[in-house]
Amino acid sequence: MEAEAARPPSGVQHHTRIEPYSAIGERIQVMGNSGSGKSTLAARLATALDAPFVELDSLNWLPGWVGLNQTDPDEFERRIREATRGKRWVAAGSYERFSRRILWPRLDTVVWLDLPLRILVWRLLRRSWRRWRSRELVWGTNQERFWPQLRIWRKHDSLLGWLITQHGRKRRNMAACMSDPRWAHIRFVRLASPRDVEAFAASVERVRRAFDHGNLEATP
């Protein structure tokens, strides 16, 4: 498998046998910048692991693109806790300030989609164009507009502007977290290309099939 797993801090062991559902554990968060495919991968992992899929964006966004993370952080936190109160789940989304306080103390694995900026820009523009042309409803009642995305100097109105200006910061923050002893209990898996993502997802699916057939020695 071409996926790159971060070397754990001293004293932290990788799994060598299949745990129930997967060697990557039962509480997983898929993180990455806009356009990285967080929701797509998380939904696929949730299906493979037979675990609930939690999309943080769907918990955050109200009609009119009102974000609870800005307007009512207490309610956003309540929704996250309610959605992840079970023993098993796969969450998609970053929301770093909330995630590290609410989810990370309980996480088994963080899957970091660290794709190149050029891929993210192309995906974001293609997705925004498709949503605008089809008038797709996003998270219930919201519709995405394409042309404002091109106003990259207005990063609060342009996802493209936000993506470009935040890419370096997000990478630095995640790299720091991977070496932070506070998160020594978390297995970090960095996926740096679409090929890595596919290989990783396929490996988890193979592990689940092996577990279902009683082959407890298989590993992802």
Residue pairs with C-beta under 8 A, 6 or more apart in sequence:
1 199
1 200
1 203
1 220
2 193
2 195
2 196
2 199
3 189
3 190
3 191
3 196
3 197
3 199
3 200
3 203
4 189
4 190
4 191
4 192
4 196
5 14
5 187
5 188
5 189
5 190
6 178
6 188
6 189
6 190
8 14
8 184
8 187
9 179
9 181
9 184
11 184
12 184
12 185
14 187
15 23
15 24
15 25
15 187
15 219
16 219
17 23
17 216
17 217
17 219
18 207
18 210
18 211
18 215
18 216
18 217
18 218
18 219
19 25
19 26
20 26
20 211
21 49
21 50
21 51
21 88
21 208
21 211
22 48
22 49
22 204
22 207
22 208
22 211
22 220
23 207
23 219
23 220
24 108
24 109
24 111
24 187
24 189
24 204
24 220
25 107
25 108
25 109
25 187
26 49
26 51
26 87
26 88
26 89
26 108
27 84
27 87
27 88
27 89
27 103
27 106
27 107
27 108
27 109
28 42
28 45
28 49
28 51
28 89
28 90
28 91
28 107
28 108
28 109
28 110
28 111
29 90
29 91
29 92
29 93
29 99
29 103
29 104
29 107
29 109
29 110
29 111
30 38
30 39
30 41
30 42
30 45
30 90
30 91
30 92
30 93
30 111
30 113
31 38
31 93
31 94
31 99
31 110
31 111
31 112
31 113
31 174
32 38
32 94
32 112
32 113
32 114
32 115
33 94
33 113
33 115
33 120
33 163
33 166
33 167
33 170
34 120
34 124
34 159
34 162
34 163
35 115
35 119
35 120
35 121
35 123
35 124
35 127
35 163
36 113
36 114
36 115
36 120
36 123
37 113
37 115
37 123
37 194
37 197
38 92
38 93
38 94
38 113
39 55
39 57
39 92
39 93
41 92
41 111
41 113
41 197
41 201
42 53
42 55
42 90
42 91
42 92
43 53
43 90
43 92
44 201
44 205
45 51
45 90
45 111
45 201
45 204
46 52
46 53
46 89
46 90
47 53
48 201
48 204
48 205
48 208
49 88
49 90
49 204
49 208
50 208
51 88
51 89
51 90
52 83
52 86
52 88
52 89
52 90
53 89
53 90
53 92
54 80
54 83
54 84
54 89
54 90
54 91
54 92
55 91
55 92
55 93
56 80
56 91
56 92
56 93
56 94
56 95
56 98
56 99
57 92
57 93
57 139
58 139
58 140
59 68
59 76
59 79
59 80
59 83
60 67
60 68
60 69
60 76
60 79
60 93
60 95
61 67
61 68
61 138
61 139
61 140
61 142
62 68
62 71
63 140
63 141
63 142
64 141
64 142
65 142
68 75
68 76
68 79
69 76
69 95
69 97
69 98
73 98
76 98
77 98
77 102
80 98
80 102
80 103
81 102
83 89
83 91
84 91
84 102
84 103
84 106
91 99
91 103
93 99
94 170
96 173
100 177
104 110
104 183
104 186
107 185
107 186
108 186
108 187
109 186
109 187
109 188
109 189
110 177
110 186
110 187
110 188
110 189
111 189
111 191
111 200
112 174
112 188
112 189
112 190
112 191
113 191
113 197
114 171
114 174
114 190
114 191
114 192
115 191
115 192
115 193
115 194
115 197
116 192
116 193
117 163
117 164
117 167
119 194
120 163
120 167
121 160
121 163
121 164
124 149
124 159
124 160
124 163
125 149
125 160
128 144
128 145
128 146
128 149
128 159
128 160
129 146
130 136
131 138
131 143
131 144
131 146
132 143
132 144
132 145
132 146
133 146
135 143
136 143
136 144
137 143
138 144
148 154
148 157
148 158
149 158
149 159
149 160
149 161
150 158
150 160
151 157
151 158
151 161
152 158
152 160
152 161
152 164
153 161
154 161
155 161
155 162
155 164
155 165
155 166
156 162
177 183
177 188
178 188
178 190
189 200
191 197
191 200
200 220
203 220
204 220
206 218
206 220
207 218
207 219
207 220
210 216
210 218
211 218
